[in-house]
Amino acid sequence: MNGFFETKIEFLKGVGSKRAKLLNEELGIFTFKDLILHFPFRYEDRTHFHKVSEINDTSSYLQLKGIISYKEEIGIQKKKRLVAYFKDETGQMELVWFKGIKWISEKIKTGVPYLIYGKPTLFNGSYNISHPEIDLLTPQNENGYGSFVPIYRSTEKLKKTYLDSKAIGKFQQNLYALAQNKIEESLPSYLIERYKFLDRKSCLKNIHFPKNEELLKKATLRLKFEELFYIQLRLVREKKVIRKKHKGIVMHDSSLVSEFYKNFLPFDLTDSQKLVIKEIYGDMRSGSQMNRLLQGDVGSGKTITAFICMLIALSCDTQAAIMAPTEILASQHYVGLKEYADKMNLQIGLVTGSTKKSERRKILEALKIGTLNIIVGTHALLEPDIGFKKLGLAVIDEQHRFGVAQRARLWQKNDDVYPHVLVMTATPIPRTLAMTLYGDLEISTITELPKGRKSIQTNHLRDSGRLKLFGFMRHQIETGRQVYIVYPLIEESANYDYKDLMDGYESISRAFSKTPISIVHGKMKPKDKDFEMARFIRNETKILVATTVIEVGVNVPNATVMVIENAERFGLSQLHQLRGRVGRGADQSYCILMTGNKLSTEARERIKTMVETNDGFRIAETDLKIRGPGDLSGTQQSGVLDLHIADLALDGKILKEARDCAEKILDKDPSLGLVENKILNEVLTSMNKSKTDWSLIS
């Protein structure tokens, strides 16, 4: 869009500086461009007039025309209401107002034809509409009002100053009158012809002021495609540039992998793991630097997959590193991998904030001269004094826990060539979101759980079922098992949550007075936290009462019960992560979701989903539909989720078509230098580019 659309919103007729400030703060509308891209989120169908006799239990919002035959105020003081009796040729119904009674009573006249819009409800055996929209019926609105009326997002603060959907709609009308001859095309003609799209000017007109349903659908499709297409065009081009620009260490040797398969692998890999390893090996021997995301559900075997990929790097005389977000998780990785490394005579070390200086010096020296093959660590791996002889593969576990600058320091550890990078997440990401968030990365997915793994049984109990819960816990502990009890921890109410946790701990201590119990929460010193966790891991304590600090990475195969208190206060993704802390051994495991009696619609949907399925990808899809993409990824880093009209939960087919289209164009014209693609290059250049090169570091 040209310079006209960069005009500040305060200069639009009807806005002014005060309203502009509110629009800035509440809706992020600063310019003409921001306003015209503030699309309606729904439309009211005013194309049809209903009759009073047609109203039934299935009726939603309706438009009617008729007259007010009589009106009266009923009740006294605060309980007063205005009732108007509305009728057409088929019947009569009541219109009711509880607020603004004096103003509305003065406005409406009896015996005059009106146009009514609202949602009917059944009360005392007859239908009425509370606080309907009401306008005088005129030849203009009777014949021309029949359309799809746009409804724009507003806020309570805006509505209090009369900046509601109607006011925003009026601004759109004022803007379009000025802008219609300044709207430039933003897609090449061959794409418009291929997909039979409306031109951009017609799209913007029909998205804000649709003449009919067909034109509205066409405008919506074109604008959704365009929005997703430019995101994908940018991501695909970045990926192609990076692959060409950043050379990687060519790794053809996999002799250590063969040795491990033949002599030391204690179980069969799933077909999914084998496919992922094949994909990663293909990248590592391609000559380009690998940047791949490995996603897999909790317990799907990502760590052993990553270890096999490390063996490829070690076969080629380079080193491997794995970075984890917590000392507990780093230590668990170290213990698990050391068992395999020792059998193969490979040297492995661990560096965390707690590593003693003398031990750290030995590790650093071994890393620099190359005698240490694998290093496991936390953020401590990023320190400037940690160097490698040659780092071949950097594995980043639970990648969303690390900041961008931190990850950047890890892949810059080599002076001459970037290491291959594998980032892992146990938070399944829906395909549509992955294509948008990580469109510049290659993505591998482990879709199976190891054979013999028993599905976790999930049950929902309300507070009234607590005695039943305690009895079940006792039975599990008596059979030698261990139990997690997790309380929510939300920053905004940390003090309340802390009290909740401590009250729960005291209650558990009374009910299980002879059972050793650990407690872990964010207010403890790291050493105390690690001490309590270690006791639970060693089976010295039978119950671990904790906040969500145990969400990621804690691996205690003997723990078979996960109790989540106030489960309605957790998001789906977090509930699934917590559930994944059990079910890691051969015994049947259980997840108990404890809630109060009153649940919101969304909370009921989350609990229902958890009880019905253990499939992390189905859970992620549901989470995307409930919450939207904003924080599902655990980060807002890429800036590509500020979507104006596309919906990643609903528009998967459009996104795939947009992605395929972008790839075909760039395969033919990588630099977008052809005359036919001039417009694509111009639009991409004008897009706000992120200052950080995300594609290098996920």
CORRATA-V533696 format. One record per pair of residues at least 24 apart in sequence whose ideal C-beta (glycine too) atoms are under 8 Angstrom apart, sorted by the first residue. I is the first residue (numbers start at 1). J is the second residue. If there is no record, write none. Layout:
i j
I J
I J
This chain:
i j
1 33
1 183
1 184
1 186
2 182
2 184
4 32
4 179
4 182
5 31
5 32
5 33
5 36
5 179
5 182
6 31
6 32
6 33
7 31
7 32
9 34
9 35
12 171
12 174
12 175
12 178
13 174
14 170
14 171
14 174
15 171
19 161
19 163
22 157
22 158
22 161
22 163
23 158
23 163
26 154
26 155
26 157
26 158
27 153
27 154
27 155
27 158
32 175
32 179
35 171
35 172
35 175
36 172
36 175
36 176
36 179
36 204
36 208
37 644
38 152
38 153
38 168
38 172
38 644
39 207
39 208
39 223
39 644
39 645
40 150
40 151
40 152
40 207
40 208
41 151
41 152
41 153
42 151
43 148
43 149
43 150
43 151
43 210
43 216
44 117
44 148
44 149
44 151
45 148
46 117
46 145
46 146
46 147
46 148
46 149
47 146
47 147
47 148
47 212
47 213
48 146
49 146
51 88
51 89
51 90
51 91
52 86
52 87
52 88
52 90
52 91
52 92
52 93
53 90
53 91
54 90
55 93
55 120
55 127
57 122
59 119
59 120
59 127
60 119
61 117
61 118
61 119
62 117
62 118
62 119
62 120
63 115
63 116
63 117
64 88
64 115
64 116
64 117
65 113
65 114
65 115
65 116
65 137
65 142
66 113
66 114
66 116
67 110
67 111
67 112
67 113
67 114
68 95
68 108
68 109
68 110
68 111
68 112
68 114
69 110
69 111
70 110
71 105
71 108
71 110
73 101
73 105
84 108
86 114
86 116
93 120
93 126
93 127
93 128
93 129
94 126
94 128
94 129
95 128
95 129
95 132
95 134
96 128
96 129
96 130
96 131
97 130
97 131
98 130
98 131
99 131
107 134
108 134
112 136
113 137
115 141
115 142
115 145
147 209
147 210
147 211
147 212
148 210
148 212
148 213
148 216
150 207
150 208
150 209
150 210
169 208
172 208
172 209
173 208
173 209
176 204
176 205
176 208
176 209
179 204
180 205
185 679
186 226
186 679
186 683
187 226
187 229
187 679
188 676
188 677
188 678
188 679
188 680
189 676
190 676
191 661
195 222
195 225
197 221
197 222
197 225
198 222
207 645
220 645
221 654
223 644
223 645
224 645
224 646
224 647
224 651
224 654
225 654
225 657
225 658
227 643
227 644
227 645
227 646
228 436
228 646
228 651
228 654
228 655
228 658
228 659
229 658
229 661
229 662
230 683
230 684
230 687
231 436
231 439
231 640
231 658
232 435
232 436
232 439
232 655
232 658
232 659
232 661
232 662
232 663
233 662
233 665
233 666
233 680
233 684
234 684
234 687
234 689
235 436
235 439
235 440
235 640
235 695
236 439
236 440
236 659
236 662
236 663
236 666
237 662
237 666
237 670
237 672
237 684
238 440
238 693
238 695
239 439
239 440
239 441
239 695
240 666
240 670
242 288
242 289
242 291
242 440
242 693
242 695
242 696
243 288
243 289
244 288
246 288
246 289
246 418
246 696
247 287
247 288
247 289
247 417
248 283
248 284
248 286
248 287
248 288
248 289
248 290
248 417
248 418
248 420
249 284
249 316
249 318
249 390
249 392
249 417
249 419
249 420
250 285
250 286
250 287
251 281
251 284
251 285
251 312
251 313
251 315
251 316
251 318
251 392
251 420
252 285
252 316
253 312
253 315
253 316
254 281
254 311
254 312
254 315
255 315
256 311
256 312
256 314
256 315
256 344
257 308
257 311
257 312
257 315
259 344
260 308
260 311
260 340
260 344
263 343
264 340
264 343
264 344
267 450
268 451
269 301
269 304
269 305
270 301
270 446
270 448
270 449
270 450
270 451
271 448
272 296
272 300
272 445
272 446
272 447
272 448
273 301
273 304
273 305
273 446
273 448
275 444
276 305
276 444
276 445
276 446
277 305
277 308
277 309
279 442
279 444
280 309
280 312
280 422
280 444
281 309
281 312
283 420
283 442
284 309
284 312
284 313
284 393
284 420
289 417
289 418
289 419
289 420
289 421
290 420
290 421
290 422
290 442
291 421
291 440
291 441
291 442
291 695
291 696
291 697
291 698
292 421
292 422
292 423
292 441
292 442
292 443
292 444
293 399
293 423
293 424
293 425
293 434
293 438
293 441
293 442
293 443
293 444
293 698
294 422
294 423
294 424
294 425
294 444
294 445
294 446
295 424
295 425
295 426
295 427
295 428
295 429
295 434
295 443
295 444
295 445
295 446
296 424
296 426
296 428
296 445
296 446
296 447
297 426
297 428
297 446
297 449
297 580
297 615
297 616
297 617
298 426
298 576
298 577
298 579
298 580
298 581
298 616
299 449
299 450
299 453
299 580
299 583
299 584
300 426
300 446
300 447
300 448
300 449
300 450
301 446
301 449
301 450
302 424
302 426
302 446
303 333
303 336
303 337
303 397
305 446
306 395
306 397
306 422
306 424
307 337
307 340
309 393
309 395
309 422
310 374
310 393
310 395
312 393
313 392
313 393
313 420
314 346
314 373
314 374
314 392
316 392
317 390
318 390
318 391
318 392
318 393
318 419
319 367
319 370
319 372
319 373
319 374
319 375
319 388
319 389
319 390
319 391
319 392
320 373
320 374
320 375
320 391
320 392
320 393
320 394
320 395
321 374
321 375
321 376
321 377
321 381
321 388
321 391
321 393
321 394
321 395
321 410
321 413
321 419
322 374
322 375
322 376
322 377
322 394
322 395
322 396
322 397
323 377
323 378
323 379
323 381
323 382
323 394
323 395
323 396
323 397
323 402
323 410
324 376
324 377
324 378
324 397
324 398
324 553
325 378
325 397
325 398
325 401
325 402
325 552
325 553
326 378
326 552
326 553
327 352
327 353
327 354
327 378
327 526
327 530
328 530
328 533
328 553
328 554
329 397
329 398
329 552
329 553
329 554
330 376
330 377
330 378
332 553
332 554
332 555
333 376
333 397
334 376
336 555
337 374
337 376
341 373
341 374
346 373
346 374
347 371
347 372
347 373
347 374
348 372
348 373
348 374
348 375
348 376
349 374
349 375
349 376
350 375
350 376
350 377
351 375
351 376
351 377
351 378
351 380
351 381
351 386
352 377
352 378
352 380
353 378
353 379
353 380
353 526
354 526
354 527
354 530
355 380
379 406
381 410
382 406
382 409
382 410
386 413
387 413
388 413
388 414
390 414
391 419
392 419
392 420
393 419
393 420
393 421
393 422
394 419
394 420
394 421
394 422
395 422
395 423
395 424
396 421
396 422
396 423
396 424
396 698
397 424
397 553
398 424
398 425
398 426
398 552
398 553
399 423
399 424
399 425
399 698
400 425
400 427
400 633
400 634
400 635
401 552
401 634
404 637
404 692
404 694
404 697
407 697
407 698
408 692
408 696
408 697
411 696
411 697
418 696
421 696
421 697
421 698
423 698
426 552
426 577
426 580
427 573
427 577
427 616
427 620
427 634
428 616
428 617
428 619
428 620
429 620
429 632
429 633
430 617
430 620
430 621
430 624
430 632
430 648
430 649
431 652
432 624
432 648
432 649
432 651
432 652
432 655
433 620
433 624
433 629
433 632
433 633
433 648
435 655
435 656
435 659
436 629
436 640
436 641
436 648
436 655
437 629
437 633
437 638
437 640
437 641
438 698
439 640
439 659
440 694
440 695
441 695
441 698
447 617
452 586
453 583
454 583
454 586
454 587
454 588
454 589
455 583
455 614
456 562
456 579
456 582
456 583
456 589
456 590
456 591
456 614
457 588
457 589
457 590
457 591
458 579
458 590
458 591
458 592
458 593
458 610
458 611
458 614
459 590
459 591
459 592
459 593
459 611
460 567
460 592
460 593
460 595
460 607
460 610
460 611
461 592
461 593
461 594
461 595
462 594
462 595
462 596
462 597
463 594
463 595
463 596
463 597
464 597
465 594
466 594
469 563
469 592
469 594
470 511
470 512
472 561
472 590
472 592
473 512
473 543
473 561
473 563
474 512
476 560
476 561
476 590
477 512
477 515
477 542
477 543
480 558
481 558
481 559
481 560
481 561
481 587
482 536
482 539
482 541
482 542
482 543
482 544
482 556
482 558
482 559
482 560
482 561
483 542
483 543
483 544
483 559
483 560
483 561
483 562
483 563
484 543
484 544
484 546
484 550
484 559
484 561
484 562
484 563
484 578
484 581
484 582
485 543
485 544
485 545
485 546
485 563
485 565
486 546
486 547
486 548
486 550
486 562
486 563
486 564
486 565
486 578
487 545
487 546
487 547
487 565
487 566
488 547
488 548
488 565
488 566
488 569
488 570
489 521
489 522
489 547
489 548
489 549
490 569
494 522
497 547
498 523
500 565
500 566
501 545
501 547
504 545
504 565
505 545
508 543
508 545
512 542
512 543
515 542
515 543
516 540
516 541
516 542
516 543
517 541
517 542
517 543
517 544
517 545
518 543
518 544
518 545
518 546
519 544
519 545
519 546
520 544
520 545
520 546
520 547
520 549
520 550
521 546
521 547
521 549
522 547
522 549
548 574
548 578
550 578
550 581
551 577
551 578
551 581
552 577
554 581
555 581
555 584
556 581
556 584
557 584
557 585
558 585
559 584
559 589
560 585
560 587
560 588
560 589
560 590
561 589
561 590
561 591
561 592
562 589
562 590
562 591
562 592
563 591
563 592
563 594
564 591
564 592
564 593
564 594
565 594
566 594
566 595
566 596
567 593
567 594
567 595
567 606
567 607
567 610
568 595
568 596
568 599
568 600
568 603
568 606
568 607
570 606
571 606
571 623
571 627
572 606
572 609
572 610
572 619
572 620
572 622
572 623
572 626
572 627
573 619
573 620
573 623
573 632
575 606
575 610
576 610
576 616
576 619
579 610
579 614
602 626
621 649
624 648
624 649
625 649
637 694
638 690
638 694
639 688
639 690
